Each structure stands twice: as C-alpha cells, then as structure tokens.
Amino acid sequence: MPFLSGLDLSAMFNVEDIRKDFPILYRKVNGKPLVYFDNAATSQTPKQVIDVIVDYYSNYNANIHRGVHTLSQEATDLYEQSRKKIQTHFNAKFLHEIIFTSGTTHSINLVANGFTSLLKKGDEIIVSALEHHSNIVPWQMLCERTGATLKVIPMNLEGELEIEAYNNLLSKNTKLVFVNHVSNALGTVNPIEHIIDEAHKVGAAVLIDGAQSCPHIKPDVQALDADFYVTSAHKVCGPTGVGMLYGKESWLKKLPPYQGGGEMIAEVTFEKTTYADLPHKFEAGTPNICGGIAFGAALDYMNAIGFDTIAAYENELLEYGTAQLLAIEGLKIYGTSKHKTSVISFNLEGIHPYDVGTILDKLGIAVRTGHHCAQPIMDFYKIPGTIRASFSFYNTKAEIDALVEGVKKAKMMLS
Ligand SMILES: *Cc1c(COP(=O)(O)O)cnc(C)c1O
C-alpha cells in the first residue's frame, strides 16, 4: 500500500481528535468500551456525515431532477454536486461516467446484466480466487445466460494471486476480467495495474471491485485505465445502501439499461421508449438522494485527513497488531502478502473462530468470524473460517492491546 517513508505522523494526525468525530466509539458494549474492529464489513460514520444526513431531511428533502420548485432544485444541486465530488475523487474523465447505485453488489450486477447481450458461447470470463461472493455469483449467472465459461485465477498460501497463471488464462476468448482491488477476507492488495494491462492486450474489459480498497487507497481510474470500478459508501464512512459504478463512457454507452422506470427514459410511448443519456440511463426510479449526498460528504471527510496519512497510520496499526498477535502461541495468520491493507485474518489452533468471536464480544470487541463472504478462500486453506480484525484510522494501539488480551483469555477458556 502507498506508504510515505519518513512521514512524521504525530505532527499530522492525532487519533484522539479523530475519535471525537465518531459518536459510536464512545458507547459501551456488554459494559465495556466498544472496540470496533469490523471495519472491513462496514465503517463507522463521523458526525460531519451524520450532520449532512440530518440537515438533508431537516431542510432539503424533495424528489430530484423533476420539480421546478425550490426544494427539488436544491436537493438536485446537492445530489449532482456530490456526483462531481465522486468524479474528482476517482479522477473520472467525465461526470456522466459516475453512476449512483445502491452499492458494490448492485454495481456489479448492473455490469453483469449489461454484458448478457455482448457475450456468446465460447467467450471466457476470468475472476480471481480471492473474490467476495458478490463478485462470483453474478458472473456464474451471466455464464448460465450466455454460455460463456468462468475461469479462476488461483491463489497461493500467502493469499496472493498467481500472476503467471493469470497470464496463461488470458486468450482471444477472454472478454471480461473481474478482480477485487483488495481482498476483504485477507487484505491482500492485488496487482491490478498489471491485471488491467494484460487484459487489454487481448481486448478484454476489466471491472475492479474497489469496496475494500477505497477505505485505504485513493484510486485514479484514468491512470489505472480500469473499464469499470465499483464501490460502496458504507465502507468509506458513508451510509449504507448507496455506492457507485464508474464506467468508461464507451462501455456505458454500449451497455443496455439495467432497470426500467422513471428517470431513465427520454420519451415513452406504448410503441417505443427511448432512453435518457448517461448517467440517467442507469438510474431508474427515485435514488437514495440523501445517501448520495452523504457519500460525497464522507469522501470530503476522508480527503481532509488525507489518504497518505490514513494509509501510513493504518500500516502502523497493521504492523503492531501482526507482531502482537503472532506472539500468541498457536495463533496463525492467513494472508501474509507484503501488500496488505490493515486486515488481520487469524485462527487459534484447535479452536473454532465463532467461539473466539463470542468471547471477544463479551469483552466489547467487535470482530468478524466466519467465511467473510469468501468461502472459496476458506476451502483453499481447508478451514471453516477465520477471526478477522480490520483496523481503521480511528482505531488505536491500546485497542489492539485489548484485542490481544481478549484472544489470550479466549484461548485459556477454550483450550
Ligand atoms: C463489502 C464488499 C462487497 C459488497 O458490498 P455491498 O455494499 O454489500 O454491496 C463486495 N466486494 C468486497 C470486496 C467487499 O468488501
């Protein structure tokens, strides 16, 4: 991950000040101060974003894009300004390349559905062994609809993709490649620059699932030359139920609309309907207006701290947490790539991850246990699941100490 060597973090970043922005971090769970280490599932929301949500419903709530009245115009302006913020954040060339969706899953399904008419028997789709279920199932369904075949880039024990094998999978039959930027189960940062370049050599389009990278990395979709890049607001301090699809203009023009309804049409008669221009062609119905506005506010919040600062601090947490946890005998970490975000997936020898998670919860510590919507990865390691602690920039080393103590206690109680 991007890391500024020699960066004086203490001068730029005071975690105690940052924590004051997050009201939820002050609540207790089971009588203990909350230690929130489930950031890879959803991030917490700062008061700056909560304020935007309250302000929207207190002052601007109206349907957008259709009313001549003042409220509707103000709500439309806020929503479109947010689209602009997202465009700037991801460095998309055109504003209309940013499509609001309900999240990563919706974005992926929109693209998968769109490719139904573009694929035929004999075509191939490549996905990676490190995918979230939301990035596997839609492609299996697309293959069923079109007769295309799904190929899988294998992984190694470190939790990295086998890039040689990927290069060998590519052929003139490859039409699509789908890879996550960062694995949610293991935190591995995948070499997507290489993956995209090689796919383009055979004329395949590439969709990058950025749900897990966007909390830590600021992607530049033009520099990456990604054909599609998708993410969810709730992983970057925004609300649930809203996200985005970035698509290159040429691809978005080629894909048919996903859903029919209001907003996405130019003209409707019973004989024929013509579709609206981008981005509205893909935005049928009343969207999550407040969520879209709050998404922009969440990116503002994170950019004000700065992604280099965030990445450097989280890397400190990752190194500290890895060392502290590995000092526990019988503890094994899954996903040991040099290129990782602040996610630690681990197990205690002979103990079910669920039992450890339950004891940690009694201590106020929120971790994820299970297969993390990535069952093929667990099958690869021949384990039922892991305990996953995922750190954000508002977490502290003291919280990691609490986790380590909790894991030791769980080990004592369960072995
Ligand atoms: C969270 C996540 C998703 C799913 O996001 P939704 O907001 O539930 O649609 C997909 N891929 C990855 C890598 C994720 O981390």
The ligand as a MOL file (V3000), in Angstrom:
LIG
                    3D

  0  0  0     0  0            999 V3000
M  V30 BEGIN CTAB
M  V30 COUNTS 15 15 0 0 0
M  V30 BEGIN ATOM
M  V30 1 C -18.3180 -5.2380 1.1460 0
M  V30 2 C -17.8370 -5.7970 -0.1170 0
M  V30 3 C -18.7140 -6.0490 -1.1790 0
M  V30 4 C -20.1980 -5.8690 -1.0690 0
M  V30 5 O -20.5570 -4.5540 -0.8260 0
M  V30 6 P -22.1140 -4.2110 -0.6060 0
M  V30 7 O -22.0810 -2.8210 -0.0430 0
M  V30 8 O -22.6320 -5.2080 0.3830 0
M  V30 9 O -22.7950 -4.3060 -1.9110 0
M  V30 10 C -18.1790 -6.5210 -2.3630 0
M  V30 11 N -16.8680 -6.7380 -2.5050 0
M  V30 12 C -15.9880 -6.5140 -1.4940 0
M  V30 13 C -14.5350 -6.7660 -1.7210 0
M  V30 14 C -16.4380 -6.0390 -0.2670 0
M  V30 15 O -15.5690 -5.8290 0.7250 0
M  V30 END ATOM
M  V30 BEGIN BOND
M  V30 1 1 1 2
M  V30 2 1 2 3
M  V30 3 2 2 14
M  V30 4 1 3 4
M  V30 5 2 3 10
M  V30 6 1 4 5
M  V30 7 1 5 6
M  V30 8 2 6 7
M  V30 9 1 6 8
M  V30 10 1 6 9
M  V30 11 1 10 11
M  V30 12 2 11 12
M  V30 13 1 12 13
M  V30 14 1 12 14
M  V30 15 1 14 15
M  V30 END BOND
M  V30 END CTAB
M  END
